[in-house]
Amino acid sequence: MSVSPNLRSKAIFRMGLFASALLFVGIALAFLGWQGWSSGEILIHAKGKQPFLARATGPTSATFHIEVWTFMLLGGSAIALSVASVLSLVLTSAQRREQILLRLALQTPGARGPSVPGWAIAVVLLLFLGFLVYVANRGA
């Protein structure tokens, strides 16, 4: 089965967008972890408490290491997943590549039922984000 050029470009765009967004997030997370690791201290904002400095040595070393290693491991995992997704498309057989591109191109949001207006989705997402911001700042 052959993929039309229009569907092929749509699938490659989706794959590239996913991979680049994941790569960007991974680099940002790894950078935050590395920055804390190289400086030897990070500022922790605990909810309902005063911010404090967690250092690599001393009574707050566990907090420091958990925070720094979590950021670096999540960032490294996101980078590895981004690279693996691109390599899986590049290094696979031509027949399998066509199947993957066809599946990526044919995924449409409204394929399973009536479409929901974009503005309604945006309103729901903004209300949810506003609720999260309210809950996060309620105790401050």
TORZAGU-678629 format. One record per residue (C-alpha): residue in three letters; residue number from 0; x negated, y, z negated. Coordinates in Angstrom, 2 decimals, always signed. Last residue first. Example, Ala and Ser with C-alpha at 12.3 -4.5 7.8 and 13.67 -1.06 7.14 Angstrom:
BEGIN
SER, 1, -13.67, -1.06, -7.14
ALA, 0, -12.30, -4.50, -7.80
END
This chain:
BEGIN
ALA, 139, -0.49, +30.62, -49.83
GLY, 138, +2.08, +27.91, -50.57
ARG, 137, +4.43, +28.82, -47.71
ASN, 136, +1.65, +29.37, -45.20
ALA, 135, +1.40, +25.81, -43.86
VAL, 134, +5.17, +25.24, -44.03
TYR, 133, +5.87, +28.47, -42.12
VAL, 132, +3.22, +27.68, -39.49
LEU, 131, +4.73, +24.22, -39.00
PHE, 130, +8.23, +25.70, -38.69
GLY, 129, +7.01, +28.20, -36.13
LEU, 128, +5.42, +25.37, -34.15
PHE, 127, +8.73, +23.47, -34.18
LEU, 126, +10.68, +26.56, -33.13
LEU, 125, +8.19, +27.20, -30.33
LEU, 124, +8.50, +23.60, -29.12
VAL, 123, +12.31, +23.73, -29.15
VAL, 122, +12.36, +27.06, -27.30
ALA, 121, +9.87, +25.82, -24.68
ILE, 120, +11.91, +22.66, -24.06
ALA, 119, +15.05, +24.76, -23.59
TRP, 118, +13.21, +27.13, -21.22
GLY, 117, +12.07, +24.21, -19.10
PRO, 116, +15.62, +23.09, -18.43
VAL, 115, +16.26, +19.40, -19.18
SER, 114, +16.49, +17.12, -16.17
PRO, 113, +19.08, +14.41, -16.03
GLY, 112, +17.66, +10.93, -16.44
ARG, 111, +14.68, +8.67, -16.02
ALA, 110, +12.79, +10.39, -13.18
GLY, 109, +12.91, +13.85, -14.70
PRO, 108, +9.36, +13.92, -16.07
THR, 107, +7.72, +12.57, -12.92
GLN, 106, +5.21, +9.78, -12.80
LEU, 105, +4.88, +8.92, -9.11
ALA, 104, +1.44, +10.42, -8.60
LEU, 103, -0.22, +8.62, -11.50
ARG, 102, +1.21, +5.26, -10.49
LEU, 101, +0.17, +5.76, -6.86
LEU, 100, -3.32, +6.83, -7.90
ILE, 99, -3.72, +3.73, -10.06
GLN, 98, -2.48, +1.43, -7.29
GLU, 97, -4.78, +3.08, -4.72
ARG, 96, -7.74, +2.70, -7.07
ARG, 95, -6.93, -1.01, -7.53
GLN, 94, -7.06, -1.54, -3.77
ALA, 93, -10.28, +0.45, -3.39
SER, 92, -12.04, -1.46, -6.16
THR, 91, -12.89, +0.31, -9.41
LEU, 90, -15.96, +2.46, -10.05
VAL, 89, -14.47, +5.91, -9.45
LEU, 88, -11.17, +5.49, -11.30
SER, 87, -12.68, +3.74, -14.30
LEU, 86, -15.50, +6.29, -14.27
VAL, 85, -13.05, +9.18, -14.63
SER, 84, -11.22, +7.54, -17.52
ALA, 83, -14.49, +6.46, -19.15
VAL, 82, -15.88, +10.01, -19.07
SER, 81, -12.79, +11.42, -20.75
LEU, 80, -12.64, +8.58, -23.28
ALA, 79, -16.31, +9.08, -24.17
ILE, 78, -15.82, +12.83, -24.65
ALA, 77, -12.74, +12.24, -26.82
SER, 76, -14.61, +9.66, -28.90
GLY, 75, -17.58, +11.97, -29.36
GLY, 74, -15.32, +14.78, -30.53
LEU, 73, -13.46, +12.52, -32.94
LEU, 72, -16.74, +11.18, -34.30
MET, 71, -18.32, +14.64, -34.65
PHE, 70, -15.28, +16.18, -36.32
THR, 69, -14.84, +13.25, -38.70
TRP, 68, -18.55, +13.23, -39.48
VAL, 67, -18.50, +16.89, -40.51
GLU, 66, -15.36, +16.71, -42.63
ILE, 65, -16.21, +13.45, -44.37
HIS, 64, -19.82, +14.50, -44.93
PHE, 63, -18.94, +17.86, -46.48
THR, 62, -16.19, +16.49, -48.68
ALA, 61, -18.52, +13.76, -49.96
SER, 60, -21.31, +16.31, -50.56
THR, 59, -19.17, +18.52, -52.80
PRO, 58, -21.00, +17.77, -56.10
GLY, 57, -24.45, +18.41, -54.68
THR, 56, -26.12, +17.87, -51.35
ALA, 55, -24.64, +18.34, -47.89
ARG, 54, -22.81, +21.44, -49.07
ALA, 53, -19.11, +22.23, -49.36
LEU, 52, -18.46, +25.94, -49.73
PHE, 51, -15.19, +26.89, -51.36
PRO, 50, -11.86, +28.44, -50.36
GLN, 49, -9.60, +29.12, -53.36
LYS, 48, -6.80, +26.66, -53.87
GLY, 47, -3.16, +26.30, -52.75
LYS, 46, -4.11, +24.42, -49.60
ALA, 45, -7.83, +23.69, -49.45
HIS, 44, -9.81, +25.99, -47.15
ILE, 43, -13.26, +24.39, -46.92
LEU, 42, -16.23, +26.46, -45.73
ILE, 41, -19.05, +24.32, -44.39
GLU, 40, -22.64, +23.75, -45.46
GLY, 39, -25.81, +22.14, -44.14
SER, 38, -26.17, +24.54, -41.21
SER, 37, -27.02, +21.76, -38.75
TRP, 36, -24.23, +19.48, -39.92
GLY, 35, -21.61, +22.22, -39.91
GLN, 34, -22.53, +23.27, -36.37
TRP, 33, -22.64, +19.63, -35.29
GLY, 32, -19.10, +19.04, -36.52
LEU, 31, -17.76, +22.16, -34.83
PHE, 30, -19.65, +21.31, -31.64
ALA, 29, -18.27, +17.76, -31.61
LEU, 28, -14.74, +19.13, -31.92
ALA, 27, -15.22, +21.69, -29.14
ILE, 26, -16.94, +19.17, -26.84
GLY, 25, -14.14, +16.68, -27.36
VAL, 24, -11.43, +19.26, -26.72
PHE, 23, -13.13, +20.33, -23.49
LEU, 22, -13.62, +16.72, -22.35
LEU, 21, -9.98, +15.91, -23.04
ALA, 20, -8.85, +18.95, -21.06
SER, 19, -11.24, +18.05, -18.21
ALA, 18, -10.12, +14.43, -18.08
PHE, 17, -6.40, +15.22, -18.16
LEU, 16, -6.69, +17.96, -15.53
GLY, 15, -8.85, +15.78, -13.31
MET, 14, -6.41, +12.87, -13.55
ARG, 13, -3.44, +15.11, -12.83
PHE, 12, -5.23, +16.75, -9.87
ILE, 11, -6.28, +13.35, -8.51
ALA, 10, -2.68, +12.17, -8.73
LYS, 9, -1.29, +15.25, -6.97
SER, 8, -3.98, +15.03, -4.28
ARG, 7, -3.12, +11.39, -3.63
LEU, 6, +0.61, +12.11, -3.56
ASN, 5, +0.11, +14.72, -0.84
PRO, 4, -2.41, +12.59, +1.06
SER, 3, +0.03, +9.66, +1.16
VAL, 2, -0.94, +6.59, -0.88
SER, 1, -1.42, +3.35, +1.02
MET, 0, +0.00, +0.00, +0.00
END
